[in-house]
């Protein structure tokens, strides 16, 4: 039986929604999940736990979500028993569907996650019929481990190493927000004794760059931190030599789908003739294409934009009452799309390539 | 940095109290008031183009009225000296220097008007047409004959004006004329935003999507005026970490929220007049979403801190990236600014255009340890080159960036562009 919705639980009325983005999944579902209002029958506990961690951004990057999702599904598979009269290679995919939907409601599945799920479904349906349940499950969990090893761990290492090779002494590198593979590349270059400076550009409301800046600074790298309003100053005064960007997805038309603000950094780099280098595992490549940041995006809860008194020492909290202000709308989207023309190189585990090669690599890596 | 912010700052003497006290003081206290304004500027207790301009004009008015001079050169050099000290106190408040130069121009004009005009050797008709060609747009009377700045006239005039001994003029008449002129400048400062807003309907059509950034009284009034007749959408980038508090408070329209009394005093805005109450849909976005939204924006309307002689802007940090994003999308950029923000100086003359603000604003309390491991940079201003702007709207009308040099030439005398020496 589904729970009745608590009348005190309120969500945005339609006048509070930005008209341009009404086609996107609203954030109601996320809140219902975190408030425990969504029925969880048949959902595996590890999947429920993962969904909550995604909502709170404890697991945020698309590669981290990919690994966590596969590990959760590994648990689902281990706890699964084929019902009598059914076969694992058909029934297990049915069993996984609600788990996938649950995660998708917590946060729309990342491109990398969708690619991995597509791969897993093929693996499941190609399970040999003549083996026992436990053998089939052992085979699948082994394949999952191997997939994570190959597509994430090894790929990340290869990319970090080839990006570190591109860093020279005296480089000033700009990066935006936080990308796990960019962080790995910078730490790798530092480990190799390269002397360079990193400018981390960050933005509200997630401030992911603070983590990166702290990690790099603590590691002993000469690190500078500023917000995106200072971007023009950084690009025109700091003698920047390279821009390293992470990706959420590389689109089939060579455009980069990444944390909102990335396009501005790439644009300014192009304007100041600084090479823009994207670091992306091929698992993030997709044949989906997109030209603007509006048709496809992810909306995050507007309440994230309200500055709490704790967050800022002298905050006015001017937005705390925003829902009562008629005609005032807040927009909190997670991604933007960077045109291929701003991008010089994409470093993948297959090597460095121009944006035009994205569909080629996608075909290579998926074997289609 | 962070710990400093915990200490409550005592109510700083604001612009109003400065203006009030300047009218009351004795002549002997004028030098003290100059020092007082210098310290207010240094400590940023009077900041922003309009406020610093008002303070400067009031101070100079008092200086002119309190000073006794026998020779006009004395008052000119005194004001130049005060101007040097004020601009040095806060080089980025270009409006201070602009007002000083305007006052110097006034004095020179008064002196020239006071001298008897030479007999014109040209037919009256020619004189008239030439005079009207030289009359400025600001309603300033046309340049009289023999004025050294009208170079065309001195070329045509067969009898060059002999240099008169300026000391012979009655300083009393001149003084009254100068005071009147400064009063007109103060008047212009208070009406500029309204005059700019008057053209709003010529630039905003119905159902348009306008993008603006941060908080500008001029932009606010411009949009409010258009909202009286038309409905459109305004997207506001919040200008974090320096402007968001004001932006959020003004949008909430809540006069009771802390800090609003300060804003009201700064801007003479009532919080009854918010954009949302005027019926506009207002979408507040983080600064990172500007590029994502730009593909749907029809026009970018920006306020600015100052305009340099070449038509470039010194505007709040973020303006350069926004105007670049607009260029990439072929979206027109309109800058609204009172003519008092137009400065005869070039961007390379502005000392440290990219002023750095409090790095503590860019990090939270719990991130205070970041400051130890990395260098935090928070810039306050961007320089935006003139090719990024499509249109300027001042209280004198709409202009292409390429035309601004003419307005600059109308407002300032070449001999006053540099206040040094």
Boltz contact constraints between the chains, C-beta under 6 A:
constraints:
  - contact:
      token1: [A, 18]
      token2: [B, 283]
      max_distance: 6.0
  - contact:
      token1: [A, 203]
      token2: [B, 286]
      max_distance: 6.0
  - contact:
      token1: [A, 203]
      token2: [B, 288]
      max_distance: 6.0
  - contact:
      token1: [A, 204]
      token2: [B, 240]
      max_distance: 6.0
  - contact:
      token1: [A, 204]
      token2: [B, 286]
      max_distance: 6.0
  - contact:
      token1: [A, 210]
      token2: [B, 367]
      max_distance: 6.0
  - contact:
      token1: [A, 213]
      token2: [B, 374]
      max_distance: 6.0
  - contact:
      token1: [A, 214]
      token2: [B, 370]
      max_distance: 6.0
  - contact:
      token1: [A, 217]
      token2: [B, 373]
      max_distance: 6.0
  - contact:
      token1: [A, 217]
      token2: [B, 374]
      max_distance: 6.0
  - contact:
      token1: [A, 218]
      token2: [B, 373]
      max_distance: 6.0
  - contact:
      token1: [A, 223]
      token2: [B, 374]
      max_distance: 6.0
  - contact:
      token1: [A, 224]
      token2: [B, 375]
      max_distance: 6.0
  - contact:
      token1: [A, 224]
      token2: [B, 377]
      max_distance: 6.0
  - contact:
      token1: [A, 225]
      token2: [B, 374]
      max_distance: 6.0
  - contact:
      token1: [A, 225]
      token2: [B, 376]
      max_distance: 6.0
  - contact:
      token1: [A, 226]
      token2: [B, 377]
      max_distance: 6.0
  - contact:
      token1: [A, 227]
      token2: [B, 241]
      max_distance: 6.0
  - contact:
      token1: [A, 227]
      token2: [B, 362]
      max_distance: 6.0
  - contact:
      token1: [A, 228]
      token2: [B, 287]
      max_distance: 6.0
  - contact:
      token1: [A, 228]
      token2: [B, 288]
      max_distance: 6.0
  - contact:
      token1: [A, 229]
      token2: [B, 287]
      max_distance: 6.0
  - contact:
      token1: [A, 229]
      token2: [B, 317]
      max_distance: 6.0
  - contact:
      token1: [A, 229]
      token2: [B, 318]
      max_distance: 6.0
  - contact:
      token1: [A, 230]
      token2: [B, 317]
      max_distance: 6.0
  - contact:
      token1: [A, 230]
      token2: [B, 377]
      max_distance: 6.0
  - contact:
      token1: [A, 230]
      token2: [B, 379]
      max_distance: 6.0
  - contact:
      token1: [A, 231]
      token2: [B, 321]
      max_distance: 6.0
  - contact:
      token1: [A, 232]
      token2: [B, 320]
      max_distance: 6.0
  - contact:
      token1: [A, 232]
      token2: [B, 321]
      max_distance: 6.0
  - contact:
      token1: [A, 232]
      token2: [B, 382]
      max_distance: 6.0
  - contact:
      token1: [A, 233]
      token2: [B, 354]
      max_distance: 6.0
  - contact:
      token1: [A, 233]
      token2: [B, 379]
      max_distance: 6.0
  - contact:
      token1: [A, 260]
      token2: [B, 288]
      max_distance: 6.0
  - contact:
      token1: [A, 260]
      token2: [B, 289]
      max_distance: 6.0
  - contact:
      token1: [A, 260]
      token2: [B, 292]
      max_distance: 6.0
  - contact:
      token1: [A, 261]
      token2: [B, 288]
      max_distance: 6.0
  - contact:
      token1: [A, 263]
      token2: [B, 291]
      max_distance: 6.0
  - contact:
      token1: [A, 264]
      token2: [B, 291]
      max_distance: 6.0
  - contact:
      token1: [A, 264]
      token2: [B, 321]
      max_distance: 6.0
  - contact:
      token1: [A, 292]
      token2: [B, 295]
      max_distance: 6.0
  - contact:
      token1: [A, 293]
      token2: [B, 292]
      max_distance: 6.0
  - contact:
      token1: [A, 311]
      token2: [B, 364]
      max_distance: 6.0
  - contact:
      token1: [A, 313]
      token2: [B, 5]
      max_distance: 6.0
  - contact:
      token1: [A, 313]
      token2: [B, 365]
      max_distance: 6.0
  - contact:
      token1: [A, 314]
      token2: [B, 5]
      max_distance: 6.0
  - contact:
      token1: [A, 316]
      token2: [B, 245]
      max_distance: 6.0
  - contact:
      token1: [A, 316]
      token2: [B, 249]
      max_distance: 6.0
  - contact:
      token1: [A, 316]
      token2: [B, 257]
      max_distance: 6.0
  - contact:
      token1: [A, 316]
      token2: [B, 258]
      max_distance: 6.0
  - contact:
      token1: [A, 316]
      token2: [B, 259]
      max_distance: 6.0
  - contact:
      token1: [A, 318]
      token2: [B, 248]
      max_distance: 6.0
  - contact:
      token1: [A, 318]
      token2: [B, 249]
      max_distance: 6.0
  - contact:
      token1: [A, 318]
      token2: [B, 252]
      max_distance: 6.0
  - contact:
      token1: [A, 318]
      token2: [B, 257]
      max_distance: 6.0
  - contact:
      token1: [A, 319]
      token2: [B, 248]
      max_distance: 6.0
  - contact:
      token1: [A, 321]
      token2: [B, 252]
      max_distance: 6.0
  - contact:
      token1: [A, 325]
      token2: [B, 252]
      max_distance: 6.0
  - contact:
      token1: [A, 325]
      token2: [B, 276]
      max_distance: 6.0
  - contact:
      token1: [A, 327]
      token2: [B, 276]
      max_distance: 6.0
  - contact:
      token1: [A, 327]
      token2: [B, 281]
      max_distance: 6.0
  - contact:
      token1: [A, 328]
      token2: [B, 251]
      max_distance: 6.0
  - contact:
      token1: [A, 328]
      token2: [B, 276]
      max_distance: 6.0
  - contact:
      token1: [A, 328]
      token2: [B, 282]
      max_distance: 6.0
  - contact:
      token1: [A, 329]
      token2: [B, 283]
      max_distance: 6.0
  - contact:
      token1: [A, 330]
      token2: [B, 284]
      max_distance: 6.0
  - contact:
      token1: [A, 331]
      token2: [B, 283]
      max_distance: 6.0
  - contact:
      token1: [A, 331]
      token2: [B, 285]
      max_distance: 6.0
  - contact:
      token1: [A, 336]
      token2: [B, 291]
      max_distance: 6.0
  - contact:
      token1: [A, 336]
      token2: [B, 292]
      max_distance: 6.0
